[in-house]
Amino acid sequence: MVRKVSILLLLVCLVATAFADSTPTKADRGRVRVVASPDPAGGPALKVLRTDTDSPLRAGTAWIWSKQWQEEPFAYYAEMRSRGLNAVRIILFDTWEHEAGYGGGDWNDATYRTAALARIERAVNFASENGMYVILNSHNKIPQYDEAYNTALWQHVAPHFARRTHVLYEVSNETLEGTQINASGVFGGSTARLRQLRAQYDLVRGLAPDTQIMVLTPAGVSGWGYVDGMNRLVQAWLAQPGGTVDWTKTSLAYHLYHADSGLFPNAEDLRRFHSEYPGWPSENNFPASVTSGQLGIPASDTWRSVSYGTELFVTQTCERLGLGWSHWHINRMNQLEQNFPLIWNDALAKNYAWTPDPVLNARRKINAGGESIASFTRDLNFFGGKVALHDPNVAVDRTGEPEAAPPEMYQSERWGHFRYVFARLEPNARAIALLHFSERYAEINAPGQRVFDVRWNGNLVLSDFDIFAAAGGRDRAVMRRVSGFADAQGQVTLEFVPKVQFAKVDAIELTLPRRRGLSIRPRPDKPSLL
């Protein structure tokens, strides 16, 4: 009997351990794939990473650590998504602190491990809700590398998120700098670091068999005159003792802080590398012409990316080659708002602006600018605009609007020129949107001071709308019901277009009317105001 009880307890513990790992959600995107993409310069096809919608990874940056702010809020991930980013590189910065001698974390300590995994878990879920991929990066302090610390980290992180299909692992950061190992494959020092990194890869691969693992992450791609310098570096890594490397689930991460760009102005080195191995530029930066003052960073921070040929921003090179990219110095909300326009304006001016990935989740009731309340989800699936929060002690008069939203909906808003996207609807199905408004801005005191339009998949459904006039004053609820049809992909885009002042909305409810249990079939007419 005692033996049976012991076996039962063991089984319970094993089940509990299994379910303690991060649980996939319906919002998780499918795993990235390695595909062959045409070389725009006419060379051999390039091996690159692609998302489940066949787009390159375009990533912002967020930090997870035990110091200062520790992690970023949901709103930061939503704002990255709003700017057309489909991924985020999560910097596990305690690694840097530990290797620099500042303490950092201890993955062998259960208390620390629980707190660290919880922070990463929140970030992974925030990204998932916003349709973004996550690249978890153990961020080493070059040239130090603590093998024991990194082993402990990945022993816990790798299996914990192995089932999350939108999560990738970048297992090191610039660990070759200072070792005299260079991309030419001619080594002036010991290859011990390569052996360590090969052993680390085998460890992580064994714990996460299906996860895309990024290796090596050199700070630059200089080949010291060798166009195939990075290829030689990978071959030297492969020559170290280790198991089989599956290149459908493995790629080389690299940074573009230095390169033989003068010798190879058309990115011949990158193209030569990608013709043989898959990879991803996991950290790009602004060009040298952008000053620290412009970026709002310390004058001592002079790290900048290289430029290829006439392409000042290396982002343009990466877009032209279809490589994807991750960008530094758009970290945290203030840098994102201040510095991302430098990237985007260059992309617009030089015609390499990208189309954001389609929205994939099916949320239909949104609290604009706010958190999840009752049946309304927190603010997501938006592109553009800003958030305003209002005094919760000032109540909005809802008595004149029978279909008013819950009172908490009027405590936040999204304003500006923006759009919301609703996805996973039946293609071409008819839908109805309830738009909830209240004028809360103290400087609007009369009709005509805020006027805007609303467009449904490009068609005008609400013209010259004036909240103050429609509600009969400020701090009063008013609702408008508009209708139209989903597009052929099952998406509805509601665009709020300012005419006088800015557009705004407090909450949105999208519904699909049913008739005898079936969706109403579309007619060839345009959306309309009901």
C-alpha positions as CSV (number, residue, x, y, z in Angstrom):
1,M,0.0,0.0,0.0
2,V,2.8,2.4,0.9
3,R,4.6,1.6,-2.3
4,K,1.4,2.4,-4.3
5,V,0.9,5.7,-2.5
6,S,4.5,6.6,-3.2
7,I,4.2,5.8,-6.9
8,L,0.9,7.8,-7.0
9,L,2.6,10.8,-5.4
10,L,5.5,10.5,-7.9
11,L,3.0,10.6,-10.8
12,V,1.3,13.6,-9.3
13,C,4.6,15.4,-9.0
14,L,5.5,14.6,-12.6
15,V,2.2,15.8,-13.9
16,A,2.4,19.0,-11.8
17,T,5.9,19.6,-13.1
18,A,4.7,19.1,-16.7
19,F,1.9,21.5,-16.3
20,A,4.1,24.1,-14.6
21,D,5.7,24.9,-18.0
22,S,4.2,27.7,-20.0
23,T,0.9,26.8,-21.5
24,P,0.2,27.7,-25.2
25,T,-2.7,29.9,-26.0
26,K,-4.9,30.3,-29.1
27,A,-3.2,33.7,-29.8
28,D,0.3,32.1,-30.1
29,R,1.5,32.3,-33.7
30,G,2.9,29.3,-35.5
31,R,6.6,28.5,-35.5
32,V,8.9,30.4,-37.8
33,R,10.2,28.6,-40.8
34,V,13.4,28.6,-42.8
35,V,12.6,29.3,-46.4
36,A,14.6,30.1,-49.6
37,S,14.0,33.6,-50.7
38,P,15.2,35.0,-54.1
39,D,18.3,37.2,-54.0
40,P,17.3,40.6,-55.4
41,A,20.9,40.9,-56.8
42,G,20.4,37.7,-58.8
43,G,22.7,35.4,-56.7
44,P,21.7,32.1,-55.1
45,A,18.5,32.0,-53.0
46,L,18.9,33.3,-49.5
47,K,18.0,31.2,-46.5
48,V,15.9,33.4,-44.2
49,L,13.3,33.1,-41.4
50,R,9.6,33.6,-42.1
51,T,6.6,33.9,-39.8
52,D,3.4,31.9,-40.2
53,T,2.1,34.6,-42.6
54,D,5.4,34.5,-44.6
55,S,6.7,37.9,-43.3
56,P,10.2,38.6,-42.0
57,L,10.7,39.1,-38.3
58,R,10.8,42.8,-37.5
59,A,11.5,43.3,-33.8
60,G,11.6,45.9,-31.1
61,T,13.3,45.4,-27.8
62,A,12.2,44.9,-24.2
63,W,14.2,44.1,-21.1
64,I,13.6,41.5,-18.3
65,W,15.8,41.9,-15.2
66,S,15.7,42.2,-11.5
67,K,16.8,45.8,-11.3
68,Q,15.0,49.1,-11.8
69,W,11.7,48.7,-13.9
70,Q,12.2,44.9,-14.3
71,E,9.7,44.5,-17.1
72,E,7.5,46.4,-19.6
73,P,3.7,46.7,-19.3
74,F,1.2,45.3,-21.8
75,A,0.8,48.8,-23.4
76,Y,4.4,48.8,-24.6
77,Y,3.9,45.6,-26.6
78,A,0.7,47.0,-28.0
79,E,2.5,50.1,-29.1
80,M,5.2,48.1,-30.8
81,R,2.6,46.2,-32.6
82,S,0.9,49.5,-33.6
83,R,4.1,50.5,-35.4
84,G,4.1,47.4,-37.6
85,L,6.5,45.3,-35.6
86,N,5.7,41.6,-35.4
87,A,8.3,40.5,-32.9
88,V,10.2,41.6,-29.7
89,R,13.7,40.6,-28.6
90,I,13.6,40.1,-24.9
91,I,16.9,41.0,-23.3
92,L,17.5,38.8,-20.2
93,F,19.8,41.4,-18.7
94,D,20.6,39.7,-15.4
95,T,23.1,37.7,-17.5
96,W,25.0,40.9,-18.3
97,E,24.9,42.0,-14.7
98,H,26.1,38.7,-13.3
99,E,29.0,38.5,-15.8
100,A,30.0,42.1,-15.2
101,G,30.2,41.4,-11.5
102,Y,27.1,43.4,-10.4
103,G,25.3,40.5,-8.9
104,G,22.5,39.7,-11.3
105,G,20.4,36.6,-10.8
106,D,20.9,33.1,-9.6
107,W,18.9,30.5,-11.7
108,N,19.8,27.8,-9.1
109,D,17.8,29.8,-6.5
110,A,14.2,28.8,-6.5
111,T,12.9,32.2,-5.3
112,Y,14.8,34.1,-7.9
113,R,13.9,31.6,-10.6
114,T,10.2,31.8,-9.8
115,A,10.2,35.6,-10.0
116,A,12.3,35.6,-13.3
117,L,10.1,33.0,-15.0
118,A,7.0,35.0,-14.0
119,R,8.3,38.1,-15.6
120,I,9.3,36.3,-18.8
121,E,5.9,34.6,-18.8
122,R,4.1,37.9,-18.7
123,A,6.2,39.2,-21.6
124,V,5.6,36.1,-23.6
125,N,1.8,36.4,-23.1
126,F,1.7,40.1,-23.8
127,A,3.5,39.5,-27.1
128,S,1.1,36.6,-27.9
129,E,-2.0,38.8,-27.3
130,N,-0.5,41.3,-29.8
131,G,0.3,38.8,-32.5
132,M,4.1,39.1,-31.9
133,Y,6.9,36.6,-31.8
134,V,9.4,36.6,-28.9
135,I,13.2,36.1,-29.1
136,L,14.5,35.3,-25.6
137,N,18.1,36.4,-25.5
138,S,20.6,35.6,-22.7
139,H,22.4,39.0,-22.9
140,N,26.1,38.4,-22.2
141,K,28.6,41.0,-21.0
142,I,31.4,40.9,-23.6
143,P,34.0,39.4,-23.5
144,Q,33.0,37.6,-20.3
145,Y,31.0,34.4,-20.6
146,D,29.9,32.4,-17.5
147,E,29.2,28.9,-18.8
148,A,27.7,27.7,-15.5
149,Y,25.4,30.6,-15.2
150,N,24.1,30.3,-18.8
151,T,23.7,26.6,-18.4
152,A,21.5,27.1,-15.3
153,L,19.5,29.7,-17.1
154,W,18.7,27.6,-20.2
155,Q,18.1,24.4,-18.1
156,H,15.1,26.2,-16.8
157,V,14.0,28.6,-19.5
158,A,14.4,26.2,-22.5
159,P,11.9,23.6,-21.3
160,H,9.6,26.1,-19.7
161,F,8.7,27.9,-23.0
162,A,9.3,25.0,-25.4
163,R,5.7,24.5,-26.2
164,R,5.1,28.2,-27.0
165,T,5.2,28.2,-30.8
166,H,5.8,32.0,-31.0
167,V,9.0,31.9,-28.8
168,L,12.5,31.6,-30.2
169,Y,15.8,31.3,-28.2
170,E,18.9,33.4,-28.9
171,V,21.2,31.6,-26.6
172,S,24.1,34.1,-26.4
173,N,25.1,37.7,-27.1
174,E,28.3,38.9,-28.8
175,T,30.3,36.2,-26.9
176,L,33.0,36.1,-29.6
177,E,34.1,39.7,-29.0
178,G,37.4,39.9,-27.2
179,T,38.3,36.3,-27.9
180,Q,40.4,36.9,-31.0
181,I,38.0,34.7,-32.9
182,N,37.1,36.5,-36.1
183,A,34.8,35.7,-38.9
184,S,37.6,34.9,-41.3
185,G,38.0,31.5,-39.6
186,V,41.6,32.4,-38.9
187,F,41.9,32.2,-35.1
188,G,44.4,34.2,-33.1
189,G,43.2,32.6,-29.9
190,S,41.7,29.5,-28.3
191,T,38.5,27.9,-29.8
192,A,37.3,27.2,-26.3
193,R,34.5,29.7,-26.6
194,L,33.2,28.0,-29.7
195,R,33.2,24.6,-27.9
196,Q,31.2,26.2,-25.0
197,L,28.7,27.6,-27.4
198,R,28.3,24.3,-29.2
199,A,27.7,22.5,-25.9
200,Q,25.2,25.2,-25.0
201,Y,23.3,24.6,-28.2
202,D,23.2,20.9,-27.6
203,L,21.8,21.5,-24.1
204,V,19.0,23.8,-25.3
205,R,18.2,21.6,-28.3
206,G,17.7,18.6,-26.1
207,L,15.4,20.6,-23.8
208,A,13.4,22.3,-26.6
209,P,13.4,19.9,-29.7
210,D,11.1,22.1,-31.8
211,T,12.1,25.6,-30.9
212,Q,14.0,27.8,-33.4
213,I,17.4,28.3,-31.7
214,M,19.7,31.2,-32.8
215,V,23.4,30.7,-32.1
216,L,26.7,32.6,-32.0
217,T,25.5,36.2,-32.3
218,P,28.7,38.0,-33.2
219,A,28.7,41.8,-32.8
220,G,29.6,42.2,-36.5
221,V,30.0,40.4,-39.7
222,S,33.5,41.5,-40.6
223,G,35.4,38.8,-42.6
224,W,38.6,40.7,-42.8
225,G,38.4,40.6,-46.5
226,Y,36.8,37.2,-46.8
227,V,33.3,37.5,-48.4
228,D,32.5,34.1,-46.9
229,G,33.8,35.1,-43.4
230,M,30.6,34.3,-41.6
231,N,30.3,31.0,-43.4
232,R,33.8,30.1,-42.1
233,L,32.8,31.1,-38.6
234,V,29.8,28.7,-38.7
235,Q,32.0,25.9,-40.1
236,A,34.4,26.4,-37.3
237,W,31.6,26.2,-34.8
238,L,30.3,23.0,-36.5
239,A,33.7,21.5,-36.2
240,Q,33.5,21.5,-32.4
241,P,32.3,18.3,-30.7
242,G,28.5,18.1,-30.6
243,G,25.3,16.5,-32.0
244,T,23.6,17.0,-35.3
245,V,22.5,20.5,-36.1
246,D,19.1,20.7,-37.8
247,W,19.2,23.9,-39.9
248,T,15.4,23.9,-40.3
249,K,15.2,24.8,-36.6
250,T,18.6,26.5,-36.1
251,S,19.9,29.9,-37.4
252,L,22.8,32.3,-36.8
253,A,22.0,35.5,-35.1
254,Y,24.3,38.4,-35.8
255,H,24.6,42.2,-35.3
256,L,25.6,44.8,-37.8
257,Y,27.8,47.0,-35.8
258,H,30.8,46.3,-38.0
259,A,31.3,44.8,-41.4
260,D,33.5,45.0,-44.5
261,S,30.8,47.2,-46.1
262,G,33.5,49.1,-48.0
263,L,34.6,45.9,-49.7
264,F,31.1,44.6,-50.2
265,P,28.8,47.6,-50.8
266,N,26.0,45.5,-52.1
267,A,26.0,43.3,-48.9
268,E,27.9,40.5,-50.7
269,D,29.0,39.2,-47.3
270,L,25.4,38.9,-46.0
271,R,24.2,37.4,-49.2
272,R,27.0,34.9,-49.3
273,F,26.3,33.8,-45.8
274,H,22.5,33.5,-46.3
275,S,23.0,31.5,-49.4
276,E,24.4,28.7,-47.2
277,Y,23.0,29.2,-43.7
278,P,19.8,30.7,-42.3
279,G,20.2,33.7,-40.1
280,W,18.6,36.9,-38.6
281,P,20.1,40.3,-37.7
282,S,19.1,40.3,-34.1
283,E,20.4,43.8,-33.3
284,N,20.5,46.7,-35.7
285,N,21.1,50.4,-34.7
286,F,20.9,53.8,-36.3
287,P,23.6,55.0,-38.6
288,A,26.6,57.0,-37.4
289,S,25.0,60.2,-38.7
290,V,22.3,60.0,-36.0
291,T,23.7,61.6,-32.8
292,S,23.3,60.5,-29.3
293,G,21.4,63.7,-28.6
294,Q,18.9,63.0,-31.3
295,L,18.3,59.5,-29.7
296,G,18.1,60.8,-26.2
297,I,20.9,58.5,-25.0
298,P,24.2,59.3,-23.2
299,A,26.9,60.9,-25.3
300,S,29.2,57.9,-24.5
301,D,26.9,55.5,-26.3
302,T,28.3,55.6,-29.7
303,W,27.4,52.1,-31.0
304,R,25.9,52.5,-34.5
305,S,25.3,50.2,-37.4
306,V,27.2,50.1,-40.6
307,S,25.8,51.3,-44.0
308,Y,25.9,49.3,-47.2
309,G,26.4,51.3,-50.4
310,T,23.9,54.1,-50.7
311,E,21.7,52.6,-48.0
312,L,22.3,54.8,-45.0
313,F,20.0,52.8,-42.7
314,V,21.0,49.2,-42.5
315,T,17.3,48.5,-42.0
316,Q,16.9,49.3,-45.7
317,T,19.5,46.7,-46.6
318,C,17.8,44.1,-44.4
319,E,14.4,44.9,-46.0
320,R,15.8,44.8,-49.5
321,L,17.2,41.4,-48.9
322,G,14.2,40.1,-47.0
323,L,16.2,39.3,-43.9
324,G,14.1,40.9,-41.2
325,W,15.7,42.9,-38.3
326,S,15.7,43.9,-34.7
327,H,16.4,47.4,-33.6
328,W,18.2,48.9,-30.6
329,H,17.4,52.4,-29.1
330,I,13.7,52.0,-29.6
331,N,13.7,50.5,-26.1
332,R,10.9,51.5,-23.7
333,M,8.0,53.7,-24.5
334,N,9.9,57.0,-24.6
335,Q,12.6,55.8,-27.0
336,L,9.9,54.0,-29.1
337,E,7.9,57.3,-29.5
338,Q,11.0,59.5,-30.0
339,N,13.2,57.3,-32.2
340,F,11.0,55.0,-34.2
341,P,9.8,57.8,-36.5
342,L,13.5,58.1,-37.7
343,I,13.3,54.5,-39.0
344,W,9.8,54.9,-40.4
345,N,10.3,58.2,-42.1
346,D,13.5,56.9,-43.8
347,A,11.5,53.8,-44.9
348,L,8.7,56.0,-46.3
349,A,11.1,58.4,-48.0
350,K,13.1,55.6,-49.7
351,N,10.2,53.3,-50.5
352,Y,11.0,50.3,-48.3
353,A,8.2,50.8,-45.8
354,W,6.7,47.4,-44.8
355,T,3.1,46.3,-44.5
356,P,2.3,45.2,-40.9
357,D,1.3,41.5,-40.4
358,P,-2.4,40.9,-40.4
359,V,-4.2,40.7,-37.0
360,L,-4.9,37.1,-36.2
361,N,-6.8,37.1,-32.9
362,A,-10.6,37.4,-32.7
363,R,-11.2,39.9,-29.9
364,R,-14.4,41.9,-30.7
365,K,-15.0,44.1,-27.6
366,I,-12.2,46.6,-26.9
367,N,-11.7,49.1,-24.1
368,A,-9.9,51.8,-26.1
369,G,-6.8,52.9,-24.2
370,G,-7.7,50.9,-21.1
371,E,-7.4,47.5,-19.4
372,S,-9.6,44.5,-19.5
373,I,-12.9,45.2,-17.8
374,A,-15.9,42.8,-17.7
375,S,-16.4,41.4,-21.3
376,F,-14.2,44.1,-22.8
377,T,-10.6,43.2,-23.5
378,R,-7.7,45.7,-23.0
379,D,-6.7,48.0,-25.8
380,L,-5.2,46.0,-28.7
381,N,-5.4,45.5,-32.4
382,F,-4.9,49.3,-32.9
383,F,-2.5,51.0,-35.3
384,G,-1.6,54.6,-34.5
385,G,-3.1,57.1,-32.1
386,K,-2.3,57.8,-28.4
387,V,-4.0,57.0,-25.1
388,A,-5.6,59.5,-22.7
389,L,-6.7,58.5,-19.2
390,H,-9.4,60.5,-17.3
391,D,-10.2,61.2,-13.7
392,P,-12.2,58.2,-12.5
393,N,-13.9,60.5,-9.9
394,V,-15.6,62.4,-12.7
395,A,-18.6,60.3,-13.8
396,V,-19.9,60.3,-17.4
397,D,-23.7,60.8,-17.7
398,R,-25.0,57.7,-19.4
399,T,-28.7,58.3,-18.8
400,G,-29.3,59.7,-22.3
401,E,-27.8,56.7,-24.1
402,P,-29.7,53.4,-23.6
403,E,-26.9,51.3,-25.1
404,A,-24.1,53.1,-23.3
405,A,-20.9,51.1,-22.4
406,P,-20.1,50.2,-18.8
407,P,-19.0,53.4,-16.9
408,E,-15.4,52.2,-16.7
409,M,-15.1,52.4,-20.5
410,Y,-15.2,56.2,-20.4
411,Q,-12.1,56.5,-18.2
412,S,-9.8,56.0,-21.1
413,E,-9.7,56.7,-24.8
414,R,-7.6,56.4,-28.0
415,W,-7.2,59.6,-29.9
416,G,-5.4,60.9,-33.0
417,H,-5.6,59.3,-36.5
418,F,-5.8,55.6,-35.9
419,R,-7.5,52.3,-36.9
420,Y,-8.6,49.1,-35.2
421,V,-8.6,45.7,-36.9
422,F,-10.9,42.8,-36.1
423,A,-9.9,39.4,-37.5
424,R,-11.0,35.8,-37.9
425,L,-14.5,36.7,-39.0
426,E,-16.3,34.8,-41.6
427,P,-15.1,36.2,-45.0
428,N,-17.5,38.7,-46.5
429,A,-19.9,38.3,-43.5
430,R,-22.0,41.2,-42.4
431,A,-21.0,42.8,-39.1
432,I,-22.2,45.6,-36.8
433,A,-20.0,47.9,-34.7
434,L,-21.2,49.8,-31.7
435,L,-18.9,52.8,-31.2
436,H,-18.9,54.4,-27.7
437,F,-17.9,58.0,-27.2
438,S,-17.8,60.8,-24.6
439,E,-16.2,64.2,-24.9
440,R,-13.8,64.5,-21.9
441,Y,-11.3,67.0,-23.2
442,A,-11.6,70.2,-21.1
443,E,-10.7,72.5,-24.0
444,I,-13.7,71.5,-26.0
445,N,-16.7,73.5,-24.9
446,A,-18.9,73.8,-27.9
447,P,-20.0,72.0,-31.1
448,G,-17.6,72.0,-34.0
449,Q,-14.4,71.9,-32.0
450,R,-13.8,68.1,-32.6
451,V,-15.0,66.6,-35.9
452,F,-14.0,63.3,-37.5
453,D,-15.0,60.6,-39.9
454,V,-15.0,56.8,-39.4
455,R,-14.3,54.4,-42.3
456,W,-15.1,50.7,-42.6
457,N,-12.6,48.9,-44.7
458,G,-12.1,52.2,-46.5
459,N,-15.7,53.1,-46.9
460,L,-17.2,56.1,-45.1
461,V,-19.8,55.1,-42.4
462,L,-19.7,58.0,-40.1
463,S,-19.3,61.5,-41.5
464,D,-18.4,64.7,-39.7
465,F,-19.1,63.2,-36.3
466,D,-19.1,65.7,-33.4
467,I,-19.3,64.0,-30.0
468,F,-20.1,67.3,-28.1
469,A,-23.0,68.1,-30.5
470,A,-24.3,64.5,-30.6
471,A,-24.2,64.0,-26.8
472,G,-25.4,67.5,-25.9
473,G,-22.3,68.5,-24.0
474,R,-19.2,67.2,-22.3
475,D,-18.9,64.2,-20.0
476,R,-22.0,62.6,-21.6
477,A,-22.1,59.2,-23.3
478,V,-23.2,58.8,-26.9
479,M,-23.2,55.7,-29.1
480,R,-23.2,55.2,-32.9
481,R,-24.1,52.0,-34.6
482,V,-22.4,51.3,-38.0
483,S,-22.4,48.2,-40.2
484,G,-20.6,46.7,-43.1
485,F,-19.0,43.5,-44.3
486,A,-15.7,41.7,-43.5
487,D,-13.3,41.5,-46.4
488,A,-12.3,38.4,-48.2
489,Q,-9.8,37.6,-45.4
490,G,-12.4,37.9,-42.7
491,Q,-11.1,41.3,-41.4
492,V,-12.8,44.6,-40.5
493,T,-10.7,47.7,-40.3
494,L,-12.3,50.7,-38.6
495,E,-10.3,53.9,-39.3
496,F,-10.9,57.1,-37.3
497,V,-9.9,60.1,-39.4
498,P,-9.6,63.6,-37.8
499,K,-11.0,66.7,-39.6
500,V,-11.1,69.2,-36.7
501,Q,-8.9,68.5,-33.7
502,F,-8.4,64.7,-33.4
503,A,-10.6,61.6,-33.7
504,K,-11.3,59.6,-30.5
505,V,-13.2,56.5,-29.3
506,D,-13.8,55.1,-25.8
507,A,-14.9,51.5,-26.6
508,I,-15.8,49.4,-29.6
509,E,-18.1,46.3,-29.8
510,L,-18.2,44.3,-33.0
511,T,-21.0,41.8,-33.5
512,L,-22.1,39.4,-36.2
513,P,-25.9,39.3,-36.6
514,R,-27.4,35.9,-37.0
515,R,-30.4,34.8,-38.9
516,R,-31.8,31.3,-38.1
517,G,-28.4,30.3,-36.8
518,L,-26.5,31.4,-40.0
519,S,-24.5,34.5,-40.8
520,I,-26.3,37.0,-42.9
521,R,-24.8,36.7,-46.4
522,P,-23.3,39.8,-47.9
523,R,-24.9,42.1,-50.4
524,P,-23.0,44.1,-53.0
525,D,-23.8,47.4,-51.3
526,K,-21.4,49.5,-49.2
527,P,-21.2,49.7,-45.4
528,S,-23.7,52.1,-43.9
529,L,-24.7,54.0,-40.8
530,L,-27.6,52.3,-39.1
